[in-house]
């Protein structure tokens, strides 16, 4: 591929040994997305999300032990008294932040007694206890909702100015696809949702639109060189494949890092990294297989409406 000169469609096909026509199979990509998204939406309506104490309220205990302890030991001890929740270690494994359901005094004392006998002695003078009310969870949910709306509004404005409104609509639909995939799977499998989940969703938003804009930029560049007899479909397919190596290399690098965090990061970061893994994979998929294909459909249907409903080749 010569620098400064865009490759022809035939050259793009030869460069990629695994080449196949993505655009002509676009309805298959839409079906695959629906197969993943629809069960998640149904699950959201039927069983909702498994909200953690950040949303529904609960008790947080900050305990400093006299020795290094493990998350597994604390988690097993909590289960022995009928409790569960995330445990975050710090200070070399001597301090633990435990989050669980709202505890009455008797249940709290039972848990502390079990920790002392099964995990190790702790410093009673430094013990901190905080109760989180559901009002905080409602405020967090409201702020997250507004953050997503503001982010979408700014992205629509930015992409419309830089490209066209049709590009903006395609990009936002792809972003909503990624959010529905992550939220739907968390609802379907009832994985716990906490404040880090909101951070993961917002991060996926930024990652996904960045990859999509790269592909859109190449489509815009190639679109300006189209001749009347050229196929818009072939141009979009060519643009996607011209950015394919960059997209694959980026997503593999990010997924390796996230998978390492998921395996080695411990219980406190597992659900965050899981949401990020799903979101980044979905974001890469939607950037390649969904956003550009939706843009193509919009362009084709716009052309049809301008030609009085007659089927024409987009150009």
C-alpha positions, 0 to 999 in steps of 0.5 A: 500500500503506497503512502499517500495513495489509497489502495484499490479495492482489489489491492485491499482484498489481496492484502488481507488473506482472510478477506470476506465481504463484510457489507454483503453479509450485513444482515447476518451481523444485525441478526447476531446482535439481535440474538445477544441483545433481545434476551438481555432486554427481556431479562431487564424487564423480567428480573432487572439488575442485581444491584449492589449496595452502592445502589440499594444500600448496605453496610461497609466495614473497614477492618485492619487486621494484625496480619496479612489476610486473603480475600478468599478467607474473608469471603468464606467467613462471610458465607459461613454466617450467611452473608456475601459481598465484595471484599477489597484488600489494601495496605499489603493485605492487612486492611479489608473493606467489606461491603454487604447488606444492611446489618443489624447489631447482632448480625454485625457482631456475629460477622466480626466474631467469625472474622476474628476466630477464622481470619485473624485478630483485628484492631478494634480501635481502628474499625470503621463502619458506614451505612449506605442508604438507598438514596445514594444509589438513586442519586448515582443512578440518576447521575449515570443516566445524565452522564450517558445522555450528555455524552451521547448529545456531545458525540452527536454534535461532534460527529455531525460537525466532523462528518454528517448527521447520518454518521452521528446516528449510526455511531450512536446506534452502535453505542447503544448496542454496546450498552445493551449488550453489557447491561443485558448480559449482566441482567441475564446472568445476574452479575452484581452491579456496583458503582464501578459498573457505571465507570465501565459503561462510560469507558466503553462509550469512549472506546467504542466511538473512538474506533468507530470514528476511525472507520468513519474517517476512512469512509469519508475519505474514500467517499469523496473519491467515488465516481458515479459508476462506483458502488457505495457498498464496495467503498464501505467494505474497502474502508472497513478492511483498510482499518481492519489491522488497526482495529484488531491490533487495538482490541487484542491489546486492550483485551489482553490487559483486561483479561489479566486484570480479570484473572489476577486483579482479585475479587474487587476488580473482577466485575469491573474488568468483566464489564470492560471485557464484554464492552470492549469486545462488543465495541470492536464488533459494533465498530466493524460490523454494525456502525458502518453497515447502519450508515450504509443502510441510511445512505441507501434508503435516503437515496431511494426516498430521493428517487421516488422510492425506486431502488438505486445503487448508493453512490 
